[in-house]
Amino acid sequence: MKEHATNVVRDLRQRGFQAYFAGGCVRDTLLGLVPTDYDVATDATPPEVMRIFPETYAVGAQFGVVLVPAPEDVPVPPTPPEHPNYVEVATFRNDGAYSDGRHPDQVRYSTDPREDVQRRDFTINGLLMDPLDGNRVLDFVGGRDDLKAGVIRAIGDAECRFQEDKLRMLRAVRFAARFQYVIEPRTFAAIQQLAPLIRQVSRERVRDELTKMLTEGHARHAFELLDTSGLLREVLPEIDRMHGVAQPPQFHPEGDVWIHTLLLLEKLPPKCSPTLAWGTLLHDVGKPPMFRVAPDRIRFDGHVEVGIRMAQEICHRLHFSNDDTKQIAALVANHMRFADAERMKASTLKRFMRLPKFKEHLELHHMDCLSSHGNLAMYDFVLQRLQESSEEEIRPAMLLSGRDLIQLGYKPGPGFREMLSTIEDAQLEGTLRSKEEALEFVRREFPLTS
C-alpha cells in the first residue's frame, strides 16, 4: 500500500497541489512499525481529487474525505477486512463545532497544513511526512518529542478535542496501552472530567475500541487506565462492579474478582480472536451479583447462569453479531466445566471437546488456572485427550438416522431425539461400532409396543 499511497502523493503534486502522508502511518513509520494503512492530506478539494482519480469513493466528501482504491497493477499485501486496499485522501480543513460529538457541523477547507493538524486528536497522530523527499517530517505540534518521550498528549486544548469527538477519550487509553506510553496529565484530567460523555458515542464505535484494547497485546494496562480514568464505569459498569468482590482464598489466592480478571487480561496474546478476548473479560461477570458468604466459605452459586445472561445483554448492548454473541456466551457458560473433566463419561467429554472453537475454551481455562490456583491438571488432562482423539472419534458419522427408526416401525415424534442421542452416546462410548449393532441396540433398549 505504501507504493500506491506514494503514487497518490506524486499525482497530486504533479498537478500543483500539496500532499503528504498523515496520521498513524507517519507515527508507525517513525516507530519502526509497518503501517496497516496510509492516509494522505492535501489542499486539493474533494472534487479536485475525484477529477484526478476517477475511480474513487466519496464516502466522506462532505467532510473532505475521498477513498482512492489501489489500481489492479499495483501489488498490495494481503490485508484484513478492516484495512482494505485504498488510500484515504483528506483535504486540509478547519472544523467547526461538533454538535453530534463525532462530525463537524461545518467544514472550512484550508491550504495550510499547519491549520489542518490542529484539528487532529493527539500530537503523535498530528505528524506529516513527505515520501517524495526522503520521508521528511513536518511537525507543527511537537509530536516527534512526544513519540520519543512516550507521551499521549491532546493537540491544543484537551477538553475541546474530546468535546469534538468523545471517542477520542477511549482512543487515548488505547494508544497509551498499545505503545506503553503515559497520558499527559492535562489530557488525562480532561478524560476524567468528561468521561460520562462517552455515553453519547455509538455503541458500535465503543465496542470496536474496546475490542482493539483487548486484542492489541496490553489488555490489562488498557483496563487499568479505563478504571483510573473513570471510563470503565461508563462503558462497562458490570466489569467496574468486580472491584472489591472477595473470593475464597483457597481457590483464588490472587485476590478479588477484579484482580483475577486483570491477571487473565494480562495473558491474552496479541492478535487473539475478539471472541476469546471478550469471553475472557466476561467469564466471571456473574460473580458480583451472586456473591454471598456461606458458613464454610465465600460462594458464587449460580454465577455461570447469571453470567451467561449478563454477557448476552452486554453483547446485545454493544451490537455484536449473533455468531460472536453466541461464542462469547458459550465461553462464559462452559468455563467451569473443566473441573469435572476427569469424571466425565467418554461421550460427555467428546461432546464437550467438539464445542465450536473449542481451543478458545481450552485457552480460557488455561489462563483462568494460571491466574488463580495455578493447578493445570484438568487442562493437561483435556489437552491430552484432545490430542489423542481423531476428528472421526469426536465427530463420528451417525450410525442411524430418523429414517432408519421409521423403517424399524417407530412413529416419528419427540422421542426420536432421545433415541438418536442415546445411540450416539453409546457410539461415543465405543460400545456401538456398526449400523447392525445400533439396530440391535434400539430393538433392545426401545422395544416397540403393540
C-alpha positions as CSV (number, residue, x, y, z in Angstrom):
1,M,0.0,0.0,0.0
2,K,2.9,2.4,0.5
3,E,3.7,2.4,-3.2
4,H,0.1,3.2,-4.0
5,A,0.0,6.0,-1.4
6,T,3.2,7.4,-2.7
7,N,1.8,7.4,-6.2
8,V,-1.3,9.3,-4.9
9,V,1.0,12.0,-3.4
10,R,3.1,12.2,-6.6
11,D,0.0,12.6,-8.8
12,L,-1.4,15.3,-6.6
13,R,2.0,17.1,-6.5
14,Q,2.3,17.0,-10.3
15,R,-1.0,18.8,-10.6
16,G,0.2,21.6,-8.3
17,F,-1.3,20.5,-5.0
18,Q,0.4,20.0,-1.6
19,A,0.2,16.4,-0.4
20,Y,1.7,14.4,2.5
21,F,1.3,11.2,4.4
22,A,-0.6,12.0,7.6
23,G,-1.6,10.4,10.9
24,G,-1.0,6.9,12.0
25,C,1.1,5.8,9.1
26,V,3.7,8.6,9.9
27,R,3.6,7.7,13.6
28,D,4.2,4.0,12.9
29,T,6.9,4.6,10.3
30,L,8.8,6.7,12.9
31,L,8.4,3.9,15.4
32,G,9.8,1.4,13.0
33,L,6.5,-0.3,12.5
34,V,4.8,-1.3,9.3
35,P,1.7,0.8,8.8
36,T,-1.5,-1.1,8.2
37,D,-2.9,1.7,6.0
38,Y,-2.0,5.1,4.7
39,D,-3.7,8.4,4.8
40,V,-2.9,11.4,2.6
41,A,-3.6,15.0,3.5
42,T,-3.8,17.6,0.7
43,D,-5.0,21.1,-0.2
44,A,-6.9,19.6,-3.2
45,T,-10.7,19.7,-2.6
46,P,-12.7,16.5,-2.9
47,P,-14.0,17.5,-6.4
48,E,-10.4,18.1,-7.5
49,V,-9.2,14.8,-6.0
50,M,-12.0,13.0,-7.8
51,R,-11.1,14.6,-11.1
52,I,-7.5,13.4,-10.7
53,F,-8.6,9.9,-9.6
54,P,-11.8,9.0,-11.4
55,E,-12.1,5.6,-9.6
56,T,-12.8,6.9,-6.1
57,Y,-15.4,6.6,-3.3
58,A,-16.7,9.8,-1.9
59,V,-17.6,8.2,1.4
60,G,-16.9,11.4,3.4
61,A,-16.7,14.1,0.8
62,Q,-18.8,16.4,2.9
63,F,-16.0,16.2,5.5
64,G,-13.3,16.4,2.8
65,V,-12.5,12.7,2.6
66,V,-12.2,10.6,-0.5
67,L,-11.1,7.0,-0.9
68,V,-8.7,6.2,-3.7
69,P,-8.5,2.4,-4.3
70,A,-5.3,0.8,-5.5
71,P,-5.3,0.0,-9.2
72,E,-5.1,-3.6,-10.2
73,D,-1.5,-3.3,-11.4
74,V,-0.2,-2.1,-8.0
75,P,0.8,-5.0,-5.8
76,V,-0.7,-4.9,-2.3
77,P,-0.1,-7.3,0.6
78,P,-3.0,-9.3,2.0
79,T,-4.9,-7.1,4.4
80,P,-7.6,-7.9,7.0
81,P,-11.1,-6.7,6.2
82,E,-10.8,-3.6,8.3
83,H,-7.9,-2.4,6.2
84,P,-9.0,-2.7,2.6
85,N,-6.7,-1.7,-0.2
86,Y,-7.4,2.0,-0.5
87,V,-5.8,5.3,0.5
88,E,-7.9,7.9,2.4
89,V,-7.3,11.3,0.9
90,A,-8.4,14.2,3.2
91,T,-8.5,17.8,2.3
92,F,-6.7,20.3,4.7
93,R,-9.5,21.8,6.8
94,N,-10.5,23.7,9.8
95,D,-13.5,22.1,11.5
96,G,-16.4,24.0,13.1
97,A,-18.4,22.8,16.1
98,Y,-19.2,19.1,16.7
99,S,-22.8,19.1,17.8
100,D,-23.1,15.3,17.5
101,G,-19.8,14.6,19.2
102,R,-18.4,13.0,16.1
103,H,-18.7,15.0,12.9
104,P,-18.1,18.7,12.5
105,D,-21.2,20.8,11.8
106,Q,-19.4,22.6,9.0
107,V,-16.0,22.2,7.3
108,R,-13.9,25.0,6.0
109,Y,-11.2,23.9,3.6
110,S,-7.7,25.2,4.1
111,T,-4.5,25.5,2.1
112,D,-2.3,25.5,5.2
113,P,-1.1,22.1,6.6
114,R,-0.4,23.8,9.9
115,E,-4.0,24.6,10.3
116,D,-5.1,21.1,9.3
117,V,-3.1,19.3,12.0
118,Q,-4.6,21.4,14.8
119,R,-7.9,19.6,14.4
120,R,-6.4,16.2,14.9
121,D,-6.5,14.3,18.1
122,F,-3.0,13.7,19.6
123,T,0.4,15.1,18.8
124,I,1.8,11.7,17.8
125,N,-1.0,11.5,15.2
126,G,-0.5,15.1,14.0
127,L,2.7,14.5,12.0
128,L,3.0,14.8,8.3
129,M,5.6,13.1,6.1
130,D,6.8,13.8,2.6
131,P,7.5,10.4,0.9
132,L,9.0,12.2,-2.2
133,D,11.6,14.0,-0.1
134,G,13.3,11.2,1.9
135,N,10.4,10.9,4.3
136,R,10.9,14.5,5.6
137,V,8.7,15.0,8.6
138,L,6.6,18.2,9.2
139,D,5.9,18.6,12.9
140,F,3.8,21.6,13.9
141,V,2.6,20.1,17.2
142,G,5.6,18.6,19.0
143,G,4.7,15.0,18.0
144,R,8.2,13.8,17.5
145,D,9.2,14.8,21.0
146,D,6.2,13.1,22.4
147,L,7.0,10.0,20.4
148,K,10.5,10.0,21.9
149,A,9.2,10.7,25.4
150,G,6.4,8.1,25.2
151,V,3.5,10.6,25.8
152,I,-0.1,10.7,24.6
153,R,-1.0,14.4,24.5
154,A,-4.0,16.1,23.0
155,I,-3.3,18.7,20.4
156,G,-4.2,22.1,21.8
157,D,-7.0,22.2,24.4
158,A,-7.7,18.7,25.5
159,E,-11.3,19.4,26.6
160,C,-12.0,20.8,23.1
161,R,-10.5,17.8,21.4
162,F,-12.6,15.4,23.5
163,Q,-15.8,17.5,23.2
164,E,-15.4,17.4,19.4
165,D,-15.3,13.6,19.4
166,K,-15.9,11.8,22.6
167,L,-14.4,8.5,21.3
168,R,-11.0,10.2,21.5
169,M,-11.0,9.5,25.2
170,L,-11.1,5.8,24.5
171,R,-8.5,6.2,21.8
172,A,-6.2,8.0,24.2
173,V,-6.4,4.9,26.5
174,R,-5.9,2.5,23.7
175,F,-2.8,4.3,22.3
176,A,-1.3,4.6,25.8
177,A,-1.8,0.9,26.4
178,R,-0.7,-0.2,22.9
179,F,2.5,1.8,22.9
180,Q,3.0,1.6,26.7
181,Y,3.0,5.4,26.9
182,V,1.8,7.7,29.6
183,I,-1.1,10.1,29.1
184,E,-0.1,13.7,29.7
185,P,-1.6,15.0,33.0
186,R,-3.8,17.7,31.5
187,T,-5.1,15.3,28.8
188,F,-5.8,12.6,31.5
189,A,-7.6,15.2,33.7
190,A,-9.8,16.1,30.8
191,I,-10.7,12.5,30.3
192,Q,-11.6,12.1,33.9
193,Q,-13.8,15.2,33.8
194,L,-15.6,14.3,30.6
195,A,-15.8,10.5,31.0
196,P,-19.6,10.5,31.3
197,L,-19.9,12.0,27.9
198,I,-18.6,8.7,26.3
199,R,-22.2,7.6,26.6
200,Q,-23.0,9.8,23.6
201,V,-20.8,7.7,21.3
202,S,-22.4,5.0,19.2
203,R,-22.2,1.6,20.8
204,E,-20.5,0.1,17.7
205,R,-17.6,2.6,17.9
206,V,-17.2,1.9,21.7
207,R,-17.3,-1.9,21.0
208,D,-14.6,-1.6,18.3
209,E,-12.2,0.5,20.5
210,L,-12.7,-1.9,23.4
211,T,-12.0,-4.9,21.2
212,K,-8.8,-3.3,19.9
213,M,-7.7,-2.7,23.5
214,L,-8.4,-6.4,24.3
215,T,-6.5,-7.8,21.3
216,E,-3.5,-5.5,20.8
217,G,-1.4,-7.2,23.5
218,H,-1.7,-4.9,26.5
219,A,-5.3,-5.5,27.7
220,R,-4.5,-5.3,31.4
221,H,-2.9,-1.9,31.1
222,A,-5.8,-0.7,28.9
223,F,-8.4,-1.7,31.5
224,E,-6.4,-0.3,34.4
225,L,-6.4,3.1,32.5
226,L,-10.1,2.7,31.8
227,D,-10.6,2.2,35.5
228,T,-8.5,5.2,36.7
229,S,-9.8,7.5,34.1
230,G,-13.5,6.8,35.0
231,L,-14.3,5.5,31.6
232,L,-14.8,1.8,32.8
233,R,-17.9,2.5,34.9
234,E,-19.4,4.4,31.9
235,V,-18.8,1.8,29.2
236,L,-18.8,-1.5,31.2
237,P,-20.4,-0.9,34.6
238,E,-20.7,-4.7,35.0
239,I,-16.9,-5.0,35.0
240,D,-16.5,-2.0,37.3
241,R,-18.6,-3.8,39.9
242,M,-15.9,-6.5,40.2
243,H,-13.8,-4.2,42.4
244,G,-13.6,-5.4,46.0
245,V,-15.6,-8.6,45.4
246,A,-13.7,-11.1,47.5
247,Q,-13.1,-14.7,46.5
248,P,-12.4,-17.8,48.6
249,P,-8.6,-17.7,49.2
250,Q,-8.2,-21.4,48.9
251,F,-9.1,-21.2,45.2
252,H,-8.2,-17.6,44.5
253,P,-5.2,-16.5,46.4
254,E,-4.6,-13.7,43.9
255,G,-7.4,-11.5,45.3
256,D,-10.8,-10.2,44.3
257,V,-12.7,-10.7,41.1
258,W,-11.2,-7.5,39.5
259,I,-7.6,-8.6,40.2
260,H,-8.4,-12.1,38.9
261,T,-9.8,-10.6,35.7
262,L,-6.8,-8.3,35.2
263,L,-4.5,-11.3,35.5
264,L,-6.3,-13.0,32.7
265,L,-6.3,-9.9,30.5
266,E,-2.6,-9.8,31.1
267,K,-2.2,-13.2,29.5
268,L,-4.3,-12.5,26.4
269,P,-2.0,-13.0,23.4
270,P,-1.7,-10.2,20.9
271,K,-4.0,-10.6,17.9
272,C,-6.1,-13.1,19.7
273,S,-9.7,-13.6,18.5
274,P,-12.2,-11.0,19.7
275,T,-14.5,-13.7,21.0
276,L,-11.7,-15.2,23.2
277,A,-10.8,-11.7,24.4
278,W,-14.4,-10.8,25.3
279,G,-15.1,-14.3,26.8
280,T,-12.0,-13.8,29.0
281,L,-13.2,-10.4,30.1
282,L,-16.7,-11.6,30.9
283,H,-16.1,-15.1,32.2
284,D,-16.8,-14.1,35.8
285,V,-19.1,-11.2,35.1
286,G,-21.9,-13.1,37.1
287,K,-19.9,-13.2,40.3
288,P,-20.6,-9.8,41.8
289,P,-24.4,-10.1,41.8
290,M,-24.1,-13.7,43.2
291,F,-21.6,-13.1,46.0
292,R,-22.5,-14.5,49.4
293,V,-20.6,-15.6,52.5
294,A,-21.7,-19.1,53.4
295,P,-20.8,-20.9,56.7
296,D,-17.9,-22.7,55.0
297,R,-16.6,-20.1,52.5
298,I,-17.4,-17.4,50.1
299,R,-19.7,-18.7,47.3
300,F,-21.0,-17.6,43.9
301,D,-23.8,-20.1,43.4
302,G,-25.4,-19.7,40.0
303,H,-22.8,-17.2,38.8
304,V,-22.4,-19.1,35.5
305,E,-26.1,-18.9,34.6
306,V,-26.3,-15.3,35.6
307,G,-23.1,-14.6,33.8
308,I,-24.4,-16.0,30.5
309,R,-27.4,-13.7,30.7
310,M,-25.2,-10.7,31.5
311,A,-22.7,-11.5,28.8
312,Q,-25.6,-11.7,26.2
313,E,-27.0,-8.4,27.4
314,I,-23.6,-6.7,27.1
315,C,-23.1,-8.2,23.6
316,H,-26.6,-7.0,22.5
317,R,-25.9,-3.6,24.0
318,L,-22.7,-3.3,22.1
319,H,-24.3,-4.6,18.9
320,F,-22.1,-7.8,18.5
321,S,-23.1,-10.1,15.7
322,N,-25.2,-13.1,16.6
323,D,-22.4,-15.5,16.0
324,D,-20.0,-13.6,18.2
325,T,-22.6,-13.3,20.9
326,K,-23.2,-17.0,20.8
327,Q,-19.5,-17.8,21.1
328,I,-18.8,-15.3,23.9
329,A,-21.8,-16.6,25.9
330,A,-20.6,-20.2,25.3
331,L,-17.2,-19.3,26.8
332,V,-18.9,-18.0,29.9
333,A,-21.2,-21.0,30.0
334,N,-18.5,-23.6,29.8
335,H,-15.6,-22.2,31.7
336,M,-16.4,-24.1,34.9
337,R,-16.9,-27.5,33.2
338,F,-13.2,-28.3,33.0
339,A,-13.3,-29.1,36.8
340,D,-15.4,-32.2,36.0
341,A,-13.4,-33.4,33.0
342,E,-11.8,-36.4,34.7
343,R,-15.2,-37.6,35.9
344,M,-17.0,-37.2,32.6
345,K,-18.1,-40.2,30.6
346,A,-16.2,-40.6,27.3
347,S,-19.3,-39.5,25.4
348,T,-19.7,-36.3,27.6
349,L,-16.1,-35.4,27.2
350,K,-16.2,-35.9,23.4
351,R,-19.3,-33.7,23.2
352,F,-17.5,-31.1,25.3
353,M,-14.4,-31.2,23.1
354,R,-16.5,-30.7,19.9
355,L,-17.9,-27.4,21.0
356,P,-17.4,-24.8,18.3
357,K,-13.9,-23.2,18.6
358,F,-13.1,-25.5,21.5
359,K,-9.5,-24.3,21.5
360,E,-10.8,-20.9,22.8
361,H,-12.4,-22.7,25.7
362,L,-9.2,-24.5,26.4
363,E,-7.1,-21.3,26.3
364,L,-9.6,-19.5,28.6
365,H,-9.3,-22.4,31.1
366,H,-5.5,-22.3,30.9
367,M,-5.4,-18.6,31.6
368,D,-8.1,-19.0,34.4
369,C,-6.0,-21.6,36.2
370,L,-2.7,-19.6,35.9
371,S,-4.5,-16.5,37.2
372,S,-5.8,-18.3,40.3
373,H,-4.7,-21.6,42.0
374,G,-2.2,-22.5,39.3
375,N,-3.3,-26.1,39.1
376,L,-3.2,-27.2,35.4
377,A,-4.2,-30.9,36.0
378,M,-7.5,-30.6,34.2
379,Y,-6.1,-28.5,31.4
380,D,-3.4,-31.1,30.8
381,F,-5.9,-33.9,31.0
382,V,-8.3,-32.4,28.4
383,L,-5.4,-31.3,26.2
384,Q,-4.0,-34.9,26.2
385,R,-7.4,-36.4,25.4
386,L,-7.9,-33.8,22.6
387,Q,-4.5,-34.6,21.1
388,E,-5.2,-38.4,21.3
389,S,-8.6,-38.2,19.7
390,S,-9.1,-38.1,16.0
391,E,-11.7,-35.9,14.4
392,E,-13.6,-39.1,13.5
393,E,-13.7,-40.2,17.1
394,I,-15.0,-36.8,18.3
395,R,-17.5,-36.3,15.5
396,P,-18.3,-39.8,14.1
397,A,-20.8,-40.3,11.4
398,M,-24.2,-41.2,12.8
399,L,-24.9,-44.9,12.8
400,L,-28.6,-44.5,12.4
401,S,-31.0,-41.8,11.2
402,G,-34.6,-41.0,11.7
403,R,-35.4,-42.8,8.5
404,D,-33.8,-46.0,9.9
405,L,-36.1,-45.7,13.0
406,I,-39.1,-45.3,10.8
407,Q,-38.2,-48.4,8.9
408,L,-37.9,-50.3,12.2
409,G,-41.5,-49.4,12.8
410,Y,-41.2,-46.4,15.2
411,K,-43.5,-43.5,14.8
412,P,-41.8,-40.0,14.3
413,G,-42.1,-37.8,17.3
414,P,-40.2,-36.1,20.2
415,G,-38.9,-39.5,21.2
416,F,-36.7,-39.7,18.2
417,R,-34.3,-37.1,19.5
418,E,-33.8,-39.1,22.8
419,M,-33.3,-42.3,20.9
420,L,-30.7,-40.9,18.4
421,S,-28.9,-39.1,21.3
422,T,-28.7,-42.4,23.3
423,I,-27.4,-44.2,20.2
424,E,-24.8,-41.5,19.7
425,D,-23.7,-41.7,23.3
426,A,-23.2,-45.4,23.0
427,Q,-21.2,-44.8,19.8
428,L,-19.0,-42.2,21.5
429,E,-18.5,-44.6,24.4
430,G,-17.3,-47.2,22.0
431,T,-20.0,-49.8,22.7
432,L,-21.6,-49.4,19.3
433,R,-19.4,-49.7,16.2
434,S,-21.7,-50.6,13.3
435,K,-25.1,-50.0,12.0
436,E,-26.1,-53.6,12.7
437,E,-25.1,-53.2,16.4
438,A,-27.0,-49.9,16.6
439,L,-30.2,-51.6,15.1
440,E,-30.0,-54.4,17.7
441,F,-29.4,-51.8,20.4
442,V,-32.5,-49.9,19.5
443,R,-34.7,-53.0,19.4
444,R,-33.4,-54.0,22.9
445,E,-33.4,-50.6,24.6
446,F,-36.6,-49.2,23.0
447,P,-38.9,-52.1,22.4
448,L,-41.9,-51.4,20.2
449,T,-45.3,-51.7,21.9
450,S,-48.2,-53.3,20.2
